[in-house]
Amino acid sequence: SFSIACLIFLLIIAFAYYPKEKIESEENIIFSTILGINIVGIIIDIFGFFMLKLLGIDSIINIIISKIYLVYFLTYPFCLFIYVYYKAFNDSRKISLFKKIFYSVAVIMSIMPIEIHFDGLIGYTSGLSVSFSYIVGICLIIMMLYCLMKARKKIAKDYYPLFAFIILMILVVVIQNINPELTLLLLCNSIVTIIMYFTIENPDVKMIRQLEIAKDSADKANAAK
């Protein structure tokens, strides 16, 4: 299935990315979070499928899992918005405020009603909480577009993930409105994460240290003169 294939690809990227020595920049921290959230979301999806087969749609456990999955549905575009905001304005001062607003929205969505549909092979959710999550997701996309317009003079490969996310999300919304059984969200998020991995700026730490050592040696040589 899409979920297992995406999980395999992202685990390969995780094993390549996390152990690698990196600069502790805001950009790297955000991407590390996005990659981790994407993997967790896929695991929730796979686990939820087996729990539906085991316990059925009326189980309180499956209702909780479905709401956790909805929180993931919003967490991914929120993290992507934070990434785009930081790239556009290079300002991390408002990020804590954005996080507080997001936490409040997630709590509100979690207490809204949700309906689970499952035919033994394919499962999906509907209800007020799902509609609310779509509205919040659209708001996040609008905010990303605003950041993009503000940073239009310095558009670079860093914004490729944003373009990919917007295009893919439009396709996902259209397709799932026609056929809600096709849950393509995880595939969309995984593609965007993979694009981010190949476009994020991550200078080689070893090379930077060598340059710093060379600079220190040059400074000491000049001081000795």
DRENPA-3360 file (N, C-alpha, C; in nm, 2 decimals, always signed):
BEGIN
1 = SFSIACLI = +0.08/-0.12/+0.00/+0.00/+0.00/+0.00/+0.09/+0.12/+0.00 ~ +0.02/+0.24/-0.02/+0.09/+0.37/-0.02/+0.16/+0.39/+0.11 ~ +0.09/+0.36/+0.22/+0.15/+0.39/+0.35/+0.28/+0.32/+0.38 ~ +0.28/+0.19/+0.35/+0.40/+0.11/+0.37/+0.52/+0.16/+0.28 ~ +0.49/+0.18/+0.16/+0.59/+0.23/+0.06/+0.65/+0.37/+0.11 ~ +0.56/+0.46/+0.15/+0.60/+0.59/+0.20/+0.69/+0.57/+0.33 ~ +0.65/+0.48/+0.42/+0.72/+0.46/+0.54/+0.86/+0.41/+0.51 ~ +0.87/+0.32/+0.42/+1.01/+0.26/+0.38/+1.10/+0.37/+0.33;
9 = FLLIIAFA = +1.04/+0.45/+0.24/+1.13/+0.56/+0.18/+1.17/+0.66/+0.29 ~ +1.07/+0.70/+0.38/+1.10/+0.80/+0.48/+1.20/+0.74/+0.59 ~ +1.19/+0.61/+0.62/+1.29/+0.56/+0.71/+1.43/+0.56/+0.65 ~ +1.44/+0.53/+0.52/+1.57/+0.54/+0.46/+1.63/+0.68/+0.47 ~ +1.54/+0.78/+0.45/+1.59/+0.92/+0.46/+1.62/+0.95/+0.61 ~ +1.54/+0.90/+0.70/+1.57/+0.93/+0.84/+1.70/+0.87/+0.89 ~ +1.73/+0.74/+0.84/+1.86/+0.68/+0.88/+1.98/+0.75/+0.81 ~ +1.95/+0.82/+0.70/+2.06/+0.89/+0.63/+2.07/+1.03/+0.69;
17 = YYPKEKIE = +1.96/+1.09/+0.74/+1.96/+1.23/+0.79/+2.00/+1.25/+0.93 ~ +1.93/+1.17/+1.02/+1.94/+1.20/+1.16/+2.08/+1.17/+1.22 ~ +2.15/+1.06/+1.18/+2.28/+1.04/+1.24/+2.39/+1.14/+1.19 ~ +2.36/+1.20/+1.07/+2.46/+1.29/+1.01/+2.48/+1.42/+1.09 ~ +2.60/+1.46/+1.11/+2.63/+1.58/+1.19/+2.58/+1.70/+1.11 ~ +2.50/+1.78/+1.18/+2.44/+1.90/+1.11/+2.46/+2.02/+1.19 ~ +2.45/+2.14/+1.12/+2.45/+2.27/+1.19/+2.31/+2.28/+1.26 ~ +2.31/+2.33/+1.38/+2.19/+2.34/+1.46/+2.12/+2.47/+1.42;
25 = SEENIIFS = +2.07/+2.48/+1.29/+2.00/+2.60/+1.24/+1.85/+2.57/+1.26 ~ +1.78/+2.68/+1.26/+1.63/+2.68/+1.27/+1.57/+2.59/+1.15 ~ +1.63/+2.60/+1.04/+1.59/+2.53/+0.92/+1.60/+2.38/+0.94 ~ +1.72/+2.34/+0.99/+1.74/+2.19/+1.02/+1.65/+2.14/+1.13 ~ +1.62/+2.22/+1.23/+1.54/+2.18/+1.34/+1.39/+2.16/+1.29 ~ +1.35/+2.25/+1.20/+1.21/+2.24/+1.15/+1.20/+2.12/+1.06 ~ +1.30/+2.10/+0.97/+1.29/+1.98/+0.89/+1.30/+1.85/+0.96 ~ +1.38/+1.84/+1.07/+1.39/+1.72/+1.15/+1.25/+1.69/+1.21;
33 = TILGINIV = +1.18/+1.80/+1.25/+1.05/+1.78/+1.31/+0.95/+1.73/+1.20 ~ +0.95/+1.79/+1.08/+0.86/+1.75/+0.98/+0.88/+1.61/+0.94 ~ +1.01/+1.57/+0.93/+1.04/+1.43/+0.89/+0.99/+1.33/+1.00 ~ +1.01/+1.37/+1.13/+0.96/+1.28/+1.23/+0.81/+1.27/+1.24 ~ +0.74/+1.39/+1.22/+0.60/+1.39/+1.22/+0.54/+1.31/+1.11 ~ +0.60/+1.32/+0.99/+0.56/+1.24/+0.88/+0.56/+1.09/+0.90 ~ +0.67/+1.05/+0.96/+0.69/+0.90/+0.99/+0.59/+0.86/+1.10 ~ +0.57/+0.94/+1.20/+0.47/+0.91/+1.31/+0.33/+0.90/+1.25;
41 = GIIIDIFG = +0.30/+0.99/+1.15/+0.17/+0.99/+1.09/+0.14/+0.87/+1.01 ~ +0.24/+0.82/+0.94/+0.22/+0.69/+0.87/+0.20/+0.57/+0.96 ~ +0.28/+0.57/+1.07/+0.27/+0.46/+1.17/+0.13/+0.47/+1.23 ~ +0.07/+0.59/+1.26/-0.06/+0.60/+1.31/-0.16/+0.54/+1.21 ~ -0.14/+0.57/+1.08/-0.23/+0.53/+0.98/-0.23/+0.38/+0.97 ~ -0.12/+0.32/+0.97/-0.11/+0.17/+0.96/-0.16/+0.10/+1.08 ~ -0.13/+0.16/+1.20/-0.18/+0.10/+1.33/-0.33/+0.11/+1.33 ~ -0.38/+0.23/+1.29/-0.53/+0.25/+1.29/-0.60/+0.16/+1.20;
49 = FFMLKLLG = -0.54/+0.12/+1.09/-0.61/+0.03/+1.00/-0.63/-0.11/+1.06 ~ -0.52/-0.16/+1.13/-0.53/-0.29/+1.19/-0.62/-0.28/+1.32 ~ -0.63/-0.17/+1.38/-0.72/-0.16/+1.50/-0.86/-0.16/+1.45 ~ -0.89/-0.10/+1.33/-1.03/-0.10/+1.28/-1.07/-0.24/+1.25 ~ -0.98/-0.32/+1.19/-1.01/-0.46/+1.16/-1.03/-0.54/+1.28 ~ -0.96/-0.50/+1.39/-0.97/-0.58/+1.51/-1.09/-0.54/+1.60 ~ -1.11/-0.41/+1.61/-1.21/-0.36/+1.71/-1.34/-0.30/+1.65 ~ -1.33/-0.26/+1.52/-1.45/-0.20/+1.46/-1.46/-0.05/+1.47;
57 = IDSIINII = -1.56/+0.01/+1.40/-1.57/+0.15/+1.40/-1.62/+0.22/+1.53 ~ -1.69/+0.14/+1.61/-1.75/+0.20/+1.73/-1.66/+0.20/+1.85 ~ -1.54/+0.14/+1.84/-1.45/+0.14/+1.95/-1.40/+0.28/+1.99 ~ -1.40/+0.31/+2.11/-1.35/+0.44/+2.16/-1.20/+0.45/+2.13 ~ -1.13/+0.34/+2.12/-0.99/+0.34/+2.09/-0.97/+0.39/+1.95 ~ -1.05/+0.34/+1.85/-1.04/+0.39/+1.72/-1.09/+0.53/+1.70 ~ -1.18/+0.58/+1.78/-1.22/+0.72/+1.77/-1.10/+0.81/+1.81 ~ -1.03/+0.76/+1.92/-0.92/+0.84/+1.97/-0.81/+0.84/+1.86;
65 = ISKIYLVY = -0.78/+0.72/+1.80/-0.68/+0.71/+1.70/-0.71/+0.80/+1.58 ~ -0.84/+0.80/+1.54/-0.88/+0.89/+1.43/-0.86/+1.04/+1.46 ~ -0.89/+1.08/+1.58/-0.87/+1.22/+1.62/-0.72/+1.25/+1.63 ~ -0.64/+1.16/+1.67/-0.49/+1.18/+1.67/-0.44/+1.20/+1.53 ~ -0.50/+1.12/+1.44/-0.46/+1.13/+1.30/-0.50/+1.26/+1.24 ~ -0.62/+1.31/+1.28/-0.66/+1.45/+1.23/-0.56/+1.55/+1.28 ~ -0.52/+1.54/+1.41/-0.42/+1.63/+1.46/-0.29/+1.63/+1.37 ~ -0.25/+1.51/+1.34/-0.14/+1.49/+1.24/-0.17/+1.57/+1.11;
73 = FLTYPFCL = -0.29/+1.55/+1.06/-0.33/+1.61/+0.94/-0.30/+1.76/+0.94 ~ -0.32/+1.83/+1.06/-0.30/+1.97/+1.07/-0.15/+2.00/+1.11 ~ -0.09/+1.91/+1.18/+0.05/+1.94/+1.23/+0.15/+1.95/+1.12 ~ +0.13/+1.86/+1.01/+0.22/+1.86/+0.90/+0.22/+2.00/+0.83 ~ +0.10/+2.05/+0.78/+0.10/+2.18/+0.71/+0.14/+2.29/+0.80 ~ +0.11/+2.28/+0.93/+0.16/+2.38/+1.03/+0.31/+2.39/+1.03 ~ +0.38/+2.28/+1.04/+0.52/+2.28/+1.04/+0.58/+2.33/+0.91 ~ +0.51/+2.30/+0.80/+0.56/+2.35/+0.67/+0.54/+2.50/+0.67;
81 = FIYVYYKA = +0.43/+2.55/+0.72/+0.41/+2.69/+0.73/+0.52/+2.76/+0.81 ~ +0.56/+2.70/+0.92/+0.67/+2.76/+1.01/+0.80/+2.76/+0.93 ~ +0.82/+2.65/+0.85/+0.94/+2.65/+0.77/+0.94/+2.76/+0.66 ~ +0.83/+2.78/+0.60/+0.81/+2.88/+0.49/+0.82/+3.02/+0.55 ~ +0.76/+3.04/+0.67/+0.76/+3.17/+0.74/+0.91/+3.21/+0.77 ~ +0.98/+3.11/+0.83/+1.12/+3.14/+0.87/+1.20/+3.17/+0.75 ~ +1.18/+3.09/+0.64/+1.26/+3.12/+0.52/+1.23/+3.26/+0.46 ~ +1.10/+3.30/+0.47/+1.06/+3.42/+0.41/+1.10/+3.54/+0.49;
89 = FNDSRKIS = +1.09/+3.54/+0.62/+1.12/+3.65/+0.71/+1.24/+3.64/+0.79 ~ +1.30/+3.51/+0.80/+1.42/+3.49/+0.88/+1.40/+3.54/+1.03 ~ +1.28/+3.52/+1.08/+1.24/+3.57/+1.21/+1.17/+3.46/+1.29 ~ +1.23/+3.42/+1.40/+1.17/+3.31/+1.48/+1.10/+3.36/+1.60 ~ +1.08/+3.50/+1.62/+1.02/+3.55/+1.74/+0.87/+3.52/+1.75 ~ +0.80/+3.51/+1.64/+0.66/+3.49/+1.64/+0.62/+3.34/+1.64 ~ +0.72/+3.25/+1.62/+0.69/+3.11/+1.61/+0.62/+3.06/+1.74 ~ +0.66/+3.10/+1.85/+0.60/+3.06/+1.98/+0.45/+3.10/+1.98;
97 = LFKKIFYS = +0.42/+3.21/+1.93/+0.28/+3.26/+1.93/+0.20/+3.17/+1.83 ~ +0.26/+3.14/+1.71/+0.19/+3.05/+1.62/+0.17/+2.91/+1.68 ~ +0.26/+2.86/+1.76/+0.25/+2.73/+1.82/+0.13/+2.73/+1.92 ~ +0.12/+2.84/+2.00/+0.01/+2.85/+2.10/-0.13/+2.85/+2.03 ~ -0.14/+2.92/+1.92/-0.26/+2.93/+1.84/-0.29/+2.79/+1.78 ~ -0.19/+2.72/+1.73/-0.21/+2.59/+1.68/-0.26/+2.49/+1.78 ~ -0.20/+2.49/+1.90/-0.24/+2.40/+2.01/-0.38/+2.42/+2.04 ~ -0.43/+2.55/+2.05/-0.57/+2.58/+2.08/-0.66/+2.52/+1.97;
105 = VAVIMSIM = -0.62/+2.54/+1.85/-0.70/+2.48/+1.74/-0.71/+2.33/+1.74 ~ -0.60/+2.27/+1.77/-0.59/+2.12/+1.78/-0.68/+2.07/+1.89 ~ -0.69/+2.14/+2.00/-0.78/+2.10/+2.11/-0.92/+2.11/+2.07 ~ -0.96/+2.22/+2.01/-1.09/+2.24/+1.97/-1.14/+2.14/+1.87 ~ -1.05/+2.10/+1.77/-1.08/+2.00/+1.67/-1.10/+1.87/+1.74 ~ -1.02/+1.84/+1.84/-1.02/+1.71/+1.91/-1.15/+1.68/+1.98 ~ -1.22/+1.78/+2.02/-1.35/+1.76/+2.10/-1.47/+1.76/+2.01 ~ -1.45/+1.79/+1.88/-1.56/+1.79/+1.78/-1.59/+1.64/+1.74;
113 = PIEIHFDG = -1.72/+1.62/+1.70/-1.76/+1.48/+1.67/-1.69/+1.44/+1.54 ~ -1.68/+1.30/+1.53/-1.61/+1.24/+1.41/-1.69/+1.11/+1.38 ~ -1.70/+1.08/+1.25/-1.76/+0.95/+1.21/-1.65/+0.87/+1.14 ~ -1.65/+0.74/+1.17/-1.55/+0.65/+1.10/-1.63/+0.56/+1.01 ~ -1.57/+0.54/+0.89/-1.63/+0.45/+0.79/-1.52/+0.35/+0.75 ~ -1.57/+0.22/+0.75/-1.47/+0.11/+0.72/-1.55/+0.00/+0.66 ~ -1.50/-0.05/+0.55/-1.57/-0.16/+0.48/-1.49/-0.29/+0.49 ~ -1.39/-0.29/+0.57/-1.30/-0.41/+0.58/-1.17/-0.40/+0.51;
121 = LIGYTSGL = -1.17/-0.31/+0.41/-1.05/-0.29/+0.33/-1.00/-0.14/+0.33 ~ -1.10/-0.05/+0.33/-1.07/+0.09/+0.32/-1.14/+0.16/+0.43 ~ -1.07/+0.25/+0.50/-1.13/+0.33/+0.60/-1.11/+0.48/+0.58 ~ -1.21/+0.56/+0.62/-1.19/+0.71/+0.62/-1.28/+0.77/+0.72 ~ -1.27/+0.90/+0.75/-1.35/+0.97/+0.85/-1.42/+1.08/+0.79 ~ -1.53/+1.12/+0.85/-1.61/+1.24/+0.81/-1.67/+1.30/+0.94 ~ -1.74/+1.41/+0.93/-1.80/+1.48/+1.04/-1.74/+1.62/+1.06 ~ -1.79/+1.68/+1.17/-1.76/+1.82/+1.19/-1.61/+1.84/+1.21;
129 = SVSFSYIV = -1.54/+1.75/+1.28/-1.40/+1.77/+1.31/-1.32/+1.76/+1.18 ~ -1.36/+1.67/+1.09/-1.29/+1.66/+0.96/-1.31/+1.78/+0.87 ~ -1.43/+1.84/+0.87/-1.46/+1.96/+0.80/-1.38/+2.08/+0.85 ~ -1.37/+2.08/+0.99/-1.30/+2.19/+1.05/-1.15/+2.18/+1.02 ~ -1.10/+2.06/+1.01/-0.96/+2.04/+0.98/-0.93/+2.08/+0.84 ~ -1.02/+2.06/+0.74/-1.00/+2.11/+0.61/-1.00/+2.26/+0.60 ~ -1.09/+2.32/+0.68/-1.09/+2.47/+0.68/-0.96/+2.53/+0.74 ~ -0.91/+2.47/+0.85/-0.78/+2.51/+0.90/-0.67/+2.49/+0.81;
137 = GICLIIMM = -0.67/+2.37/+0.74/-0.57/+2.34/+0.64/-0.56/+2.44/+0.53 ~ -0.68/+2.49/+0.48/-0.69/+2.59/+0.37/-0.63/+2.72/+0.42 ~ -0.66/+2.75/+0.55/-0.61/+2.88/+0.61/-0.46/+2.87/+0.61 ~ -0.40/+2.76/+0.65/-0.25/+2.74/+0.65/-0.19/+2.76/+0.51 ~ -0.26/+2.71/+0.41/-0.21/+2.72/+0.27/-0.21/+2.87/+0.23 ~ -0.32/+2.94/+0.27/-0.33/+3.08/+0.24/-0.22/+3.16/+0.31 ~ -0.19/+3.12/+0.43/-0.08/+3.19/+0.50/+0.06/+3.16/+0.44 ~ +0.07/+3.04/+0.39/+0.20/+3.00/+0.31/+0.21/+3.09/+0.19;
145 = LYCLMKAR = +0.10/+3.10/+0.12/+0.10/+3.18/-0.01/+0.13/+3.33/+0.03 ~ +0.08/+3.38/+0.14/+0.12/+3.51/+0.18/+0.27/+3.53/+0.20 ~ +0.33/+3.43/+0.27/+0.47/+3.43/+0.30/+0.55/+3.43/+0.16 ~ +0.49/+3.35/+0.07/+0.56/+3.33/-0.06/+0.56/+3.47/-0.13 ~ +0.44/+3.54/-0.13/+0.43/+3.67/-0.20/+0.53/+3.77/-0.14 ~ +0.54/+3.76/+0.00/+0.63/+3.86/+0.06/+0.78/+3.83/+0.03 ~ +0.81/+3.70/+0.00/+0.95/+3.66/-0.03/+0.97/+3.64/-0.18 ~ +0.88/+3.69/-0.27/+0.88/+3.66/-0.41/+1.01/+3.70/-0.48;
153 = KKIAKDYY = +1.08/+3.80/-0.42/+1.21/+3.85/-0.48/+1.32/+3.75/-0.45 ~ +1.31/+3.66/-0.36/+1.42/+3.57/-0.33/+1.37/+3.43/-0.33 ~ +1.28/+3.40/-0.43/+1.23/+3.26/-0.45/+1.35/+3.18/-0.50 ~ +1.37/+3.07/-0.43/+1.47/+2.97/-0.47/+1.42/+2.83/-0.45 ~ +1.51/+2.74/-0.46/+1.47/+2.59/-0.45/+1.42/+2.56/-0.31 ~ +1.44/+2.65/-0.21/+1.39/+2.62/-0.08/+1.24/+2.62/-0.08 ~ +1.18/+2.69/-0.18/+1.03/+2.70/-0.18/+0.97/+2.59/-0.27 ~ +1.05/+2.50/-0.33/+0.99/+2.39/-0.41/+0.89/+2.31/-0.33;
161 = PLFAFIIL = +0.93/+2.27/-0.20/+0.83/+2.19/-0.12/+0.70/+2.26/-0.10 ~ +0.70/+2.39/-0.09/+0.57/+2.47/-0.08/+0.49/+2.45/-0.20 ~ +0.55/+2.47/-0.32/+0.48/+2.46/-0.45/+0.42/+2.32/-0.46 ~ +0.51/+2.22/-0.43/+0.46/+2.08/-0.44/+0.34/+2.05/-0.34 ~ +0.35/+2.10/-0.22/+0.24/+2.08/-0.12/+0.11/+2.14/-0.17 ~ +0.12/+2.27/-0.22/+0.00/+2.33/-0.26/-0.07/+2.26/-0.38 ~ +0.01/+2.23/-0.48/-0.04/+2.16/-0.60/-0.10/+2.02/-0.56 ~ -0.02/+1.94/-0.48/-0.07/+1.81/-0.44/-0.19/+1.82/-0.35;
169 = MILVVVIQ = -0.20/+1.91/-0.26/-0.31/+1.93/-0.17/-0.44/+1.96/-0.25 ~ -0.43/+2.04/-0.35/-0.54/+2.08/-0.44/-0.59/+1.95/-0.50 ~ -0.50/+1.87/-0.56/-0.54/+1.74/-0.62/-0.60/+1.65/-0.52 ~ -0.54/+1.64/-0.40/-0.59/+1.55/-0.30/-0.74/+1.59/-0.26 ~ -0.76/+1.72/-0.24/-0.89/+1.77/-0.20/-1.00/+1.73/-0.30 ~ -0.96/+1.76/-0.43/-1.05/+1.73/-0.54/-1.08/+1.58/-0.55 ~ -0.98/+1.50/-0.55/-1.00/+1.35/-0.56/-1.07/+1.30/-0.44 ~ -1.04/+1.34/-0.32/-1.11/+1.28/-0.20/-1.25/+1.33/-0.19;
177 = NINPELTL = -1.29/+1.45/-0.25/-1.43/+1.49/-0.25/-1.51/+1.41/-0.34 ~ -1.44/+1.36/-0.45/-1.51/+1.27/-0.55/-1.52/+1.13/-0.49 ~ -1.40/+1.09/-0.44/-1.39/+0.95/-0.38/-1.32/+0.95/-0.25 ~ -1.40/+0.97/-0.14/-1.33/+0.98/-0.01/-1.26/+0.86/+0.04 ~ -1.29/+0.74/-0.02/-1.22/+0.62/+0.02/-1.07/+0.63/-0.02 ~ -1.03/+0.71/-0.12/-0.89/+0.72/-0.15/-0.82/+0.82/-0.06 ~ -0.75/+0.78/+0.03/-0.68/+0.86/+0.13/-0.54/+0.88/+0.08 ~ -0.52/+1.00/+0.02/-0.39/+1.03/-0.05/-0.30/+1.13/+0.03;
185 = LLLCNSIV = -0.35/+1.16/+0.15/-0.28/+1.27/+0.22/-0.14/+1.23/+0.26 ~ -0.12/+1.10/+0.31/+0.01/+1.06/+0.35/+0.11/+1.06/+0.23 ~ +0.06/+1.02/+0.11/+0.14/+1.02/-0.01/+0.19/+1.16/-0.04 ~ +0.09/+1.25/-0.03/+0.12/+1.39/-0.06/+0.23/+1.45/+0.04 ~ +0.21/+1.42/+0.17/+0.31/+1.47/+0.27/+0.44/+1.41/+0.25 ~ +0.45/+1.28/+0.22/+0.57/+1.21/+0.20/+0.65/+1.26/+0.08 ~ +0.58/+1.29/-0.03/+0.65/+1.35/-0.15/+0.71/+1.48/-0.11 ~ +0.64/+1.56/-0.04/+0.69/+1.70/+0.00/+0.81/+1.68/+0.09;
193 = TIIMYFTI = +0.80/+1.59/+0.18/+0.92/+1.57/+0.28/+1.04/+1.52/+0.20 ~ +1.02/+1.44/+0.10/+1.14/+1.39/+0.02/+1.20/+1.51/-0.06 ~ +1.11/+1.59/-0.11/+1.16/+1.71/-0.19/+1.24/+1.80/-0.09 ~ +1.18/+1.82/+0.03/+1.25/+1.90/+0.13/+1.39/+1.85/+0.16 ~ +1.40/+1.72/+0.17/+1.53/+1.66/+0.20/+1.64/+1.69/+0.10 ~ +1.60/+1.70/-0.03/+1.69/+1.72/-0.14/+1.71/+1.87/-0.17 ~ +1.63/+1.96/-0.11/+1.64/+2.10/-0.14/+1.69/+2.18/-0.02 ~ +1.68/+2.12/+0.10/+1.72/+2.20/+0.22/+1.87/+2.23/+0.22;
201 = ENPDVKMI = +1.91/+2.35/+0.26/+2.05/+2.38/+0.27/+2.11/+2.32/+0.39 ~ +2.21/+2.24/+0.38/+2.28/+2.18/+0.49/+2.43/+2.17/+0.46 ~ +2.50/+2.28/+0.48/+2.65/+2.28/+0.45/+2.72/+2.17/+0.53 ~ +2.82/+2.12/+0.47/+2.90/+2.01/+0.53/+2.97/+2.06/+0.66 ~ +2.94/+2.00/+0.77/+2.99/+2.05/+0.90/+3.14/+2.03/+0.90 ~ +3.19/+1.92/+0.85/+3.34/+1.89/+0.85/+3.41/+2.00/+0.77 ~ +3.36/+2.03/+0.66/+3.42/+2.14/+0.58/+3.43/+2.27/+0.65 ~ +3.32/+2.30/+0.72/+3.31/+2.43/+0.79/+3.41/+2.43/+0.90;
209 = RQLEIAKD = +3.43/+2.32/+0.97/+3.53/+2.31/+1.08/+3.67/+2.33/+1.02 ~ +3.69/+2.27/+0.91/+3.82/+2.28/+0.85/+3.85/+2.43/+0.81 ~ +3.75/+2.49/+0.76/+3.76/+2.64/+0.72/+3.79/+2.72/+0.85 ~ +3.72/+2.69/+0.96/+3.74/+2.76/+1.08/+3.88/+2.74/+1.14 ~ +3.93/+2.61/+1.13/+4.07/+2.58/+1.17/+4.17/+2.66/+1.09 ~ +4.15/+2.66/+0.96/+4.24/+2.74/+0.87/+4.23/+2.88/+0.90 ~ +4.11/+2.94/+0.93/+4.10/+3.08/+0.96/+4.17/+3.11/+1.09 ~ +4.16/+3.02/+1.19/+4.23/+3.04/+1.32/+4.38/+3.04/+1.30;
217 = SADKANAA = +4.42/+2.95/+1.22/+4.57/+2.94/+1.19/+4.62/+3.06/+1.13 ~ +4.54/+3.11/+1.03/+4.58/+3.23/+0.96/+4.58/+3.35/+1.06 ~ +4.48/+3.36/+1.15/+4.48/+3.47/+1.24/+4.60/+3.46/+1.34 ~ +4.63/+3.34/+1.38/+4.75/+3.33/+1.47/+4.88/+3.36/+1.40 ~ +4.89/+3.33/+1.27/+5.01/+3.36/+1.20/+5.02/+3.51/+1.18 ~ +4.91/+3.58/+1.16/+4.91/+3.72/+1.14/+4.94/+3.79/+1.27 ~ +4.89/+3.73/+1.38/+4.92/+3.79/+1.52/+5.07/+3.77/+1.55 ~ +5.13/+3.66/+1.51/+5.27/+3.64/+1.54/+5.36/+3.73/+1.47;
225 = K = +5.32/+3.79/+1.36/+5.40/+3.88/+1.28/+5.40/+4.01/+1.36;
% end
